Structure formats: structure tokens, C-alpha cells
Amino acid sequence: MALNESIANCRLCGELPKLIEPNIQIGTTPFIVIGESPAKDGWIESKRAFYNTKGKLQASGRVLEKLLSNIGYSIKDIYFTECCKCIIEDRKNLEKCSKNCMPFLLEQLKNIPCNIILTMGQNPTQALLGIKIKRYADYVGKTIDFVIDNKKYILLPIYHPSPLNPKGYTMNGPIFEKLKCIINNLECMETH
């Protein structure tokens, strides 16, 4: 509850509406998907990542569901949150808000068992890595090892699964196969 209160009381980005309840979807996967910022009509209202209030998968959710099902998972299984906790209508504020919300995201990551992070977009990727990315395509699909508070993570940036994004399904397909291999390797290492 303290994290929700901290998010609700934060004014670093001004008076933007916030994503508070739920600020994370708890799942069963060994990975978490991190989006850029919540949409007004998205999971803020439905309380389920990629679903609308009528219980239907949104367009991006359908693409992501197909990618996940190819490797044996479902959107219902995933851990999910947004890098920004504010609802950002003007995309030029995403970078600043991503930095401002980083303490909240790091707190969330501490409290989940996942050590694989899929970032959907440049802003969550550069905010987590603490760098400025000039060309997101140079990072997409590449595994990046990094540490937060002595916990090791594997970051795997993906293209946003929007049906409007021509790379959303076709270019993410091999990345999700790579994710499956990473999961299998981690499970193998844990049993030996």
C-alpha cells in the first residue's frame, strides 16, 4: 500500500492522472513485460493488462497473445506494469516521466520473482539502463545483463506489439523464440 500512496502523491510530472490500482499485474511467468505508460482506456479501467472494460483483448493484446502462445504462455500469465505511472498524452513527456517514475518501477521489480524483463519501447529500456538511446532498433532483440540492488536481470527489448507497427509481430517472433531459449537455459541452470 505504501508504494500506491507514493505513486498517488508524486507530483514530479505535475498533476497528470496516475496508474495506481493495480500498478502491476501479478503473474506466473519468469519474465515481466514493461510498457511505456498507461492509456486512459486501457488496463487502468479493466484492471487486466491489454484488456478493455468489456473483457475483450485490445488490438495490441491480440498480437502479444499470439506471440506468447507461440512459446507456451498467455497474457493472463504475465507480470506486467508500465514504466511511467502517469497517463501521458503528450509523448514528448515520456522520457522525463520514465526517469521520474524509475524509483517506483525499481521497487516493483524488487518484489517480484522475475529476472527477465521485456521492455516495450525506447523509454523503459533507456530508463532501466540509465542511458540515452539514439536508435532503439540497435537494442531490440539483444539480451543485456544488468544488476539492480545486487539482483541480476536479463533485459530483452521488444517492438511494441501494436497491429499498426509492421514489426510488432513479424520482428518480435524471433525475439520471443529467443526468450523461450533464455527461460529454458535459466531453468536448466537452476536444476543443476
CORDASUL-V391826 format. One record per pair of residues at least 4 apart in sequence whose ideal C-beta (glycine too) atoms are under 7 Angstrom apart, sorted by sequence separation. I is the first residue (numbers start at 1). J is the second residue. If there is no record, write none. Layout:
I&J + I&J
This chain:
1&5 + 2&6 + 3&7 + 4&8 + 5&9 + 6&10 + 11&15 + 19&23 + 38&42 + 40&44 + 41&45 + 43&47 + 51&55 + 52&56 + 57&61 + 60&64 + 61&65 + 62&66 + 63&67 + 64&68 + 65&69 + 66&70 + 73&77 + 84&88 + 93&97 + 94&98 + 95&99 + 96&100 + 97&101 + 98&102 + 101&105 + 102&106 + 103&107 + 104&108 + 105&109 + 106&110 + 107&111 + 108&112 + 120&124 + 121&125 + 122&126 + 123&127 + 124&128 + 125&129 + 136&140 + 147&151 + 167&171 + 168&172 + 169&173 + 172&176 + 173&177 + 174&178 + 175&179 + 176&180 + 177&181 + 178&182 + 179&183 + 180&184 + 181&185 + 182&186 + 183&187 + 184&188 + 185&189 + 186&190 + 187&191 + 188&192 + 38&43 + 43&48 + 46&51 + 51&56 + 57&62 + 68&73 + 69&74 + 73&78 + 88&93 + 119&124 + 126&131 + 147&152 + 148&153 + 160&165 + 163&168 + 38&44 + 43&49 + 46&52 + 51&57 + 52&58 + 68&74 + 88&94 + 119&125 + 126&132 + 133&139 + 159&165 + 162&168 + 43&50 + 46&53 + 50&57 + 51&58 + 68&75 + 126&133 + 145&152 + 146&153 + 161&168 + 43&51 + 45&53 + 50&58 + 57&65 + 125&133 + 159&167 + 160&168 + 161&169 + 65&74 + 88&97 + 119&128 + 145&154 + 146&155 + 159&168 + 8&18 + 50&60 + 51&61 + 65&75 + 84&94 + 7&18 + 41&52 + 50&61 + 64&75 + 86&97 + 117&128 + 122&133 + 143&154 + 144&155 + 161&172 + 8&20 + 159&171 + 7&20 + 84&97 + 143&156 + 159&172 + 50&64 + 61&75 + 84&98 + 122&136 + 125&139 + 158&172 + 83&98 + 129&144 + 4&20 + 7&23 + 42&58 + 85&101 + 4&21 + 84&101 + 129&146 + 140&157 + 158&175 + 83&101 + 139&157 + 140&158 + 4&23 + 19&38 + 85&104 + 140&159 + 156&175 + 3&23 + 83&105 + 25&48 + 156&179 + 25&49 + 81&105 + 19&44 + 22&47 + 50&75 + 98&123 + 102&127 + 49&75 + 98&124 + 81&108 + 128&155 + 95&123 + 99&127 + 154&182 + 49&78 + 94&123 + 98&127 + 49&80 + 125&157 + 79&112 + 141&174 + 141&175 + 79&114 + 115&151 + 117&153 + 119&155 + 115&152 + 141&178 + 115&153 + 116&154 + 117&155 + 118&156 + 119&157 + 120&158 + 109&148 + 110&149 + 115&154 + 121&160 + 143&182 + 83&123 + 116&156 + 118&158 + 120&160 + 83&124 + 106&148 + 29&73 + 38&82 + 83&127 + 33&78 + 37&82 + 36&82 + 37&83 + 32&79 + 33&80 + 34&81 + 35&82 + 36&83 + 37&84 + 40&87 + 29&77 + 32&80 + 34&82 + 35&83 + 36&84 + 28&77 + 29&78 + 32&81 + 34&83 + 37&86 + 38&87 + 27&77 + 29&79 + 37&87 + 27&78 + 37&88 + 27&79 + 25&78 + 26&79 + 25&79 + 24&79 + 25&80 + 24&81 + 37&94 + 23&81 + 36&94 + 37&97 + 23&85 + 19&82 + 19&85 + 116&182 + 18&85 + 18&86 + 19&87 + 17&86 + 16&86 + 17&87 + 16&87 + 16&88 + 13&86 + 7&85 + 13&93 + 32&112 + 32&114 + 13&96 + 31&114 + 34&117 + 13&97 + 24&108 + 30&114 + 34&118 + 36&120 + 23&108 + 29&114 + 31&116 + 32&117 + 33&118 + 34&119 + 35&120 + 36&121 + 30&116 + 31&117 + 34&120 + 13&100 + 31&118 + 33&120 + 36&123 + 12&100 + 36&124 + 34&124 + 67&161 + 7&104 + 64&161 + 6&104 + 63&161 + 60&160 + 63&163 + 3&104 + 60&161 + 60&162 + 67&169 + 59&162 + 66&169 + 3&107 + 59&163 + 63&168 + 67&172 + 71&176 + 63&169 + 67&173 + 70&176 + 71&177 + 71&179 + 67&176 + 71&180 + 31&179 + 30&183 + 30&186
